[in-house]
Amino acid sequence: MLLAVKDLSIVVNDLAQEKTIVDGISFEVKEKTVTALVGGSGSGKTTTGLATLQLLPSGLSIKRGEVIFKNENLATLPQERLRNIRGKDIAMVFQEPLSAFNPLFTIGAQIEEVLMFHTDLNSTKRQARVFEILNLVGIDEAKRIYNQYPHHLSGGLRQRAMIAQALAANPSLMIADEPTSNLDVTLQAKVIDLFRKLKAELNLSILLITHDLGMVEHLADEVVVMKQGKIVEQGTTKNIIQNPQHPYTQKLIEVVKV
């Protein structure tokens, strides 16, 4: 088992009262598989993904539970140790690449920064690795993109560049938060194909956070359905799609079929 979330609860810290927004959830991500965390807005899926790497915004905190990755509890690790894990062992693809990238630095410089922190590669080898990883995610003009700033790229290219940044140091787990939500249908299909390729070629495990069961059906091995901070159903993708048991899951599937 690569990642195990056990009885995780997340709260909003308010002066008046404490509000639970993720309530005692447990699930696993197996090696070399895609596990989808599915739910609508407010279900707690993105918050869960952020909590995995202690990236919760101010005002939110883990109340209880464990996030076990390679025999370490990420929920209680000191920040220094977490910095070594983030980007190297676990990487995250955020929902909006334009916001996640620093607008003042080129794409190449920002991907190289990951390599500077997590590898011993010299400058020449870092640049070569950036070109290699940009090509891997389907960016043909790697040398040109290397010198571009984030706002110069289309939405599809920015998404691929962010995936390249996540893969730079060869992580074993990638957390992808709504990776196709801001793309048109054609680009969504290309990103799905890209994730399939990465899983097969790199033996990568992916925690996919999404509201789109259509995407899940084409990509995921396991599904965890969340509603209002709780897990209402989980199982193999085939079982969830073909024989959903919970009314909320059934509604999500109906939306895809419309």
C-alpha positions in Angstrom: 0.0 0.0 0.0 1.5 3.3 -1.0 -0.8 5.8 0.8 -3.3 5.1 3.6 -5.6 7.7 4.9 -7.0 6.6 8.3 -9.9 8.2 10.2 -9.0 11.7 8.9 -11.0 14.6 10.2 -10.4 18.3 9.3 -11.9 21.2 11.1 -12.3 25.0 10.6 -10.9 26.8 13.5 -13.3 29.6 14.4 -13.3 31.7 17.5 -16.9 30.9 18.1 -16.9 27.2 17.4 -15.1 24.4 15.7 -16.7 23.0 12.5 -15.8 19.7 11.0 -15.6 19.7 7.2 -14.0 16.3 6.7 -15.3 13.7 9.1 -13.4 10.5 9.8 -12.6 9.3 6.3 -10.4 6.3 5.4 -9.2 5.1 2.0 -6.0 3.8 0.3 -4.0 4.4 -2.8 -2.3 1.2 -4.1 1.0 1.2 -6.0 0.8 1.8 -9.8 -3.0 2.6 -9.6 -5.2 5.6 -10.1 -7.6 6.3 -7.2 -10.3 8.9 -7.8 -11.6 11.1 -4.9 -15.0 12.1 -6.3 -17.6 14.6 -5.2 -19.3 17.9 -5.9 -18.4 21.3 -4.6 -18.1 21.3 -0.8 -17.6 17.6 -0.5 -14.2 18.0 1.1 -12.2 16.2 -1.7 -9.8 19.0 -2.4 -9.3 19.8 1.3 -8.4 16.1 1.8 -5.8 16.3 -1.0 -4.3 19.4 0.5 -4.2 17.8 4.0 -2.2 14.9 2.7 0.8 17.2 2.4 -0.1 19.6 5.2 -1.0 22.3 2.7 -4.2 23.3 4.3 -5.0 27.1 4.1 -5.0 29.2 7.3 -7.9 28.4 9.5 -8.1 24.7 8.7 -6.3 22.0 10.6 -6.2 18.2 11.0 -8.2 17.3 14.1 -7.4 13.6 14.1 -6.3 10.8 11.9 -3.3 9.6 10.0 -1.9 9.9 6.5 0.6 7.0 6.1 3.0 7.2 3.2 5.9 4.7 3.2 5.6 4.0 6.9 5.6 7.7 7.9 2.6 9.7 9.1 2.5 12.8 7.0 -0.1 14.4 9.3 2.4 14.8 12.1 5.8 15.2 10.2 7.8 18.3 10.9 7.9 20.8 8.0 11.6 20.2 7.2 10.9 16.5 6.5 7.8 17.3 4.6 9.7 19.7 2.3 11.9 16.7 1.3 8.8 14.6 0.5 6.9 17.3 -1.4 8.0 17.3 -5.0 10.3 14.3 -4.7 8.1 11.5 -3.4 4.7 13.1 -3.7 3.9 15.8 -6.2 0.8 17.9 -6.6 -0.9 19.2 -9.8 -3.1 22.2 -8.7 -6.4 23.1 -10.2 -5.3 26.4 -11.8 -1.8 26.3 -13.2 -1.7 30.1 -13.9 -2.1 30.8 -10.2 0.2 28.0 -9.1 3.1 29.1 -11.3 5.1 32.2 -10.4 4.5 34.8 -13.1 8.0 36.3 -12.6 10.0 33.2 -13.6 10.1 31.1 -16.8 8.6 27.7 -17.0 12.1 26.2 -17.4 13.4 28.0 -14.3 10.5 26.8 -12.2 10.8 23.2 -13.2 14.6 23.3 -12.6 14.0 24.6 -9.1 12.4 21.3 -8.2 15.5 19.5 -9.5 17.9 21.9 -7.7 16.2 21.1 -4.4 15.6 17.4 -4.8 18.6 16.1 -7.0 22.3 16.5 -7.4 22.2 17.2 -11.1 24.4 20.0 -12.4 23.0 22.9 -14.5 23.5 21.2 -17.8 21.9 17.9 -16.7 19.0 19.8 -15.0 18.2 21.6 -18.3 18.4 18.3 -20.2 16.0 16.8 -17.7 13.6 19.6 -18.2 13.6 19.1 -21.9 13.1 15.4 -21.4 10.1 15.8 -19.1 8.5 18.5 -21.3 8.7 16.1 -24.2 7.3 13.3 -22.1 4.1 15.3 -21.3 3.6 16.0 -25.0 5.2 19.4 -25.4 6.9 19.3 -28.8 8.7 22.7 -28.7 10.4 22.0 -25.3 13.3 24.5 -25.9 10.8 27.3 -26.7 8.5 26.6 -23.8 11.5 26.4 -21.5 12.0 30.1 -21.9 8.4 31.2 -21.9 6.6 32.7 -18.9 3.4 31.1 -17.7 1.1 33.8 -19.1 2.5 33.2 -22.5 1.1 29.7 -22.7 -2.3 28.4 -23.6 -4.3 26.7 -20.9 -3.5 23.3 -22.3 0.2 23.9 -22.4 0.2 25.4 -18.9 -1.5 22.2 -17.6 1.1 20.0 -19.3 3.9 22.2 -18.0 2.6 21.8 -14.4 2.4 18.1 -14.9 6.0 18.2 -16.1 7.0 20.1 -13.0 5.3 17.5 -10.8 7.1 14.7 -12.5 10.5 16.3 -12.6 12.0 14.5 -9.6 10.3 11.1 -10.3 7.7 11.0 -7.6 5.9 7.7 -6.8 2.6 9.5 -6.1 1.0 12.4 -7.9 -2.0 14.2 -6.5 -4.0 15.9 -9.3 -6.7 18.3 -8.3 -9.3 18.8 -11.0 -6.7 18.6 -13.7 -9.1 19.1 -16.6 -11.7 21.5 -15.1 -10.6 24.6 -17.0 -10.0 22.8 -20.4 -12.2 22.3 -23.3 -13.4 18.8 -24.2 -10.6 18.1 -26.7 -7.9 19.1 -24.3 -9.6 17.1 -21.5 -9.3 14.0 -23.6 -5.6 14.7 -24.3 -4.9 15.1 -20.5 -6.7 11.8 -19.8 -4.6 10.1 -22.4 -1.5 11.7 -20.9 -2.3 10.4 -17.5 -2.8 6.9 -18.9 0.6 7.1 -20.6 2.4 8.3 -17.4 0.8 5.6 -15.3 2.0 2.9 -17.8 5.4 4.3 -18.5 6.5 5.5 -15.1 4.6 3.1 -12.9 3.1 6.2 -11.3 0.3 6.2 -8.7 -2.2 9.0 -8.9 -4.7 10.4 -6.5 -7.2 12.0 -8.8 -9.5 14.7 -7.3 -12.5 15.4 -9.5 -16.2 15.9 -9.8 -16.3 14.3 -13.2 -17.2 10.6 -13.1 -16.9 10.5 -16.9 -13.1 11.2 -16.5 -13.0 8.7 -13.7 -14.5 5.9 -15.8 -11.8 6.3 -18.4 -8.8 6.6 -16.0 -9.3 5.4 -12.4 -8.9 1.9 -10.9 -10.6 2.7 -7.6 -13.2 5.3 -6.7 -13.9 7.0 -3.4 -17.1 9.1 -3.4 -17.4 12.0 -0.9 -20.4 14.1 0.2 -20.3 16.8 2.8 -17.0 15.7 4.2 -17.9 12.0 4.5 -17.3 9.0 2.3 -20.6 7.6 1.1 -19.3 4.8 -1.2 -16.0 3.3 -2.4 -14.9 0.4 -4.6 -13.5 -0.5 -8.0 -14.4 1.9 -10.8 -16.3 -0.9 -12.6 -18.5 -1.7 -9.6 -19.2 2.0 -8.8 -20.0 3.0 -12.3 -22.1 -0.1 -13.2 -23.8 -0.7 -9.8 -23.7 2.4 -7.6 -25.4 1.8 -4.3 -25.7 5.3 -2.8 -28.2 7.8 -4.2 -25.6 10.5 -4.3 -23.3 8.4 -6.5 -26.3 7.6 -8.7 -26.9 11.3 -9.2 -23.3 11.9 -10.2 -23.5 9.2 -12.8 -26.8 10.5 -14.1 -25.2 13.9 -14.7 -22.5 12.2 -16.9 -25.1 10.4 -18.9 -27.2 13.6 -19.7 
